[in-house]
């Protein structure tokens, strides 16, 4: 399961070299303010409220940071934000600045600009943009059970059977029913894979 600490940098996302990182930004923000603004942007774009902000900043038991922790220069100031929109698990990451709060604010502004597409009638463009931010699956060599095994249906099952199996399992693994976000995401991905395979006549 993705954790807020330590940083879970998404596979496949390029890292900024230390010599290219910026010591300052035009944002004039703090960690708490940047985090609040980011969560507001996620809420307004229809993301689930259980987004995970992952970084190398340790959190207290109440979920808040220790005093001045976010303003220290740490070896890895990267931030990755994992969230669910619809049935898709998405991720945005940033490490251009040496301060975690600046990277966090940069992600929030990126989401704000992307929402602008939707406000101006570009909902399809927004969906297309988000396709590039889908969280990647497990690395090669770490393949888990197939979509058929996750849904507990026979390979090549009809889409109706896939749908029924999905909703039956969703009753138990959905976060609102005591399940975990990762477990629900895994189930959604399995349904999508099985639907595509069934539609294509694959087994």
C-alpha positions in Angstrom: 0.0 0.0 0.0 1.3 3.5 -0.9 2.4 5.3 2.2 2.7 9.0 3.1 6.1 8.3 4.6 8.7 7.4 3.3 8.4 8.8 -0.2 6.9 6.3 -2.7 8.1 7.8 -6.0 6.1 6.5 -8.9 7.8 4.0 -11.2 8.7 5.5 -14.5 8.6 9.1 -13.5 11.9 10.9 -14.2 13.8 12.5 -11.4 15.3 16.0 -11.4 19.1 16.0 -11.0 20.4 17.8 -7.9 22.2 20.4 -10.0 19.0 21.4 -11.8 16.9 21.8 -8.7 15.8 25.3 -7.7 16.4 26.7 -4.3 13.5 29.2 -4.5 10.1 29.5 -6.1 7.5 32.2 -6.7 4.9 30.4 -4.6 5.3 32.0 -1.2 3.6 29.2 0.6 4.0 26.7 3.5 3.5 23.0 3.6 0.2 23.2 5.4 -1.2 25.8 3.0 0.1 24.0 -0.1 -1.4 20.7 1.2 -4.7 22.4 1.9 -4.8 24.0 -1.6 -3.9 20.7 -3.2 -6.7 18.9 -1.4 -9.1 21.6 -2.5 -8.1 21.1 -6.1 -8.5 17.4 -5.8 -12.0 17.8 -4.3 -13.1 20.2 -7.0 -12.1 17.8 -9.8 -14.0 14.9 -8.3 -11.2 12.9 -6.7 -11.9 10.7 -3.7 -11.0 12.3 -0.3 -8.5 9.6 0.6 -5.6 10.9 -1.5 -2.1 10.1 -0.2 0.6 12.8 -0.2 3.9 10.9 -0.1 7.2 12.5 0.8 10.3 12.1 3.1 8.7 14.3 5.7 7.6 12.2 8.7 4.2 12.8 10.1 2.9 12.8 13.7 0.2 10.4 14.7 -2.5 13.0 14.0 -1.3 13.3 10.4 0.3 16.7 10.8 4.0 17.4 10.3 6.5 18.2 13.0 7.3 21.9 13.6 9.6 23.3 10.8 10.1 19.8 9.3 8.9 20.9 5.8 11.3 23.8 5.6 14.4 21.8 6.1 16.5 21.0 3.1 16.4 17.2 2.8 18.3 15.0 0.4 15.1 14.1 -1.5 12.4 16.8 -1.6 10.2 14.9 -4.0 6.4 14.7 -3.5 4.1 12.2 -5.1 0.3 12.5 -4.8 -1.8 9.3 -5.3 -5.5 9.8 -5.8 -8.6 8.1 -7.3 -10.8 9.8 -9.8 -13.7 7.7 -11.0 -12.3 4.2 -11.1 -8.7 5.3 -12.0 -5.8 5.5 -9.7 -3.7 8.5 -10.7 -0.4 10.0 -9.6 1.4 13.3 -10.0 5.0 13.8 -8.8 7.3 16.7 -8.6 10.9 17.3 -7.3 12.0 20.5 -9.2 12.4 22.5 -6.0 14.5 21.9 -2.9 11.6 22.5 -0.6 8.8 19.9 -0.3 6.1 22.6 0.1 7.2 24.2 -3.2 6.9 20.9 -5.0 3.5 20.3 -3.4 2.3 23.7 -4.5 3.5 23.1 -8.0 1.4 20.0 -8.2 -1.6 21.9 -6.9 -1.2 24.6 -9.6 -0.9 21.9 -12.2 -4.2 20.4 -11.1 -5.8 23.9 -11.1 -4.7 24.5 -14.7 -6.0 21.1 -15.7 -9.3 21.9 -14.2 -9.4 24.9 -16.4 -9.8 22.6 -19.4 -13.0 21.2 -17.9 -14.4 24.7 -17.1 -13.9 25.8 -20.7 -15.7 22.8 -22.2 -12.7 20.6 -22.6 -13.8 17.6 -20.4 -12.5 15.1 -23.1 -9.2 16.9 -23.1 -9.0 16.7 -19.4 -9.7 12.9 -19.5 -7.0 12.6 -22.2 -4.5 14.5 -20.1 -5.1 12.3 -17.1 -4.5 9.2 -19.1 -0.8 10.1 -18.9 -0.9 10.2 -15.1 -2.3 6.7 -14.5 -0.4 4.9 -11.7 1.8 2.2 -13.2 1.3 -1.4 -12.5 3.9 -3.6 -10.7 7.4 -3.8 -12.3 8.2 -6.6 -14.6 9.0 -9.8 -12.7 6.6 -8.9 -9.9 3.4 -9.9 -11.7 0.6 -10.9 -9.4 -2.6 -12.8 -10.1 -4.4 -12.3 -13.3 -7.6 -10.2 -13.6 -9.6 -13.4 -13.9 -8.1 -14.7 -10.6 -8.7 -11.4 -8.8 -12.4 -11.4 -9.9 -12.7 -15.2 -9.4 -14.2 -15.8 -12.9 -13.1 -18.2 -15.6 -10.8 -16.8 -18.3 -12.8 -15.4 -21.2 -16.0 -15.0 -19.1 -18.8 -12.8 -20.5 -18.8 -9.1 -19.6 -22.0 -9.6 -17.6 -20.3 -12.2 -15.4 -17.3 -9.9 -15.0 -19.6 -7.1 -14.0 -21.5 -9.2 -11.4 -18.2 -10.5 -9.9 -16.8 -7.0 -9.7 -19.9 -5.6 -7.8 -20.0 -8.6 -5.5 -16.3 -8.1 -4.4 -16.7 -4.3 -4.3 -19.2 -4.7 -1.5 -16.3 -5.9 0.7 -13.2 -4.1 -0.5 -14.5 -0.6 -1.1 -13.0 1.9 1.4 -16.5 2.9 2.5 -17.2 -0.7 3.5 -14.0 -1.2 5.5 -11.7 -2.1 2.6 -8.6 -0.2 1.5 -8.1 2.2 -1.5 -5.4 0.0 -2.9 -7.6 -3.1 -2.7 -10.4 -1.3 -4.5 -8.1 0.1 -7.2 -6.7 -3.4 -7.8 -10.3 -4.7 -8.3 -11.1 -1.8 -10.7 -8.0 -2.5 -12.7 -8.9 -6.2 -12.9 -12.4 -5.4 -14.2 -11.0 -3.2 -16.9 -8.5 -5.8 -18.0 -11.0 -8.6 -18.1 -13.6 -6.4 -19.9 -11.0 -5.5 -22.6 -9.9 -9.1 -22.9 -13.5 -10.3 -23.1 -14.4 -7.7 -25.8 -11.3 -8.7 -27.8 -12.1 -12.3 -27.7 -8.9 -13.1 -25.7 -8.6 -15.7 -22.9 
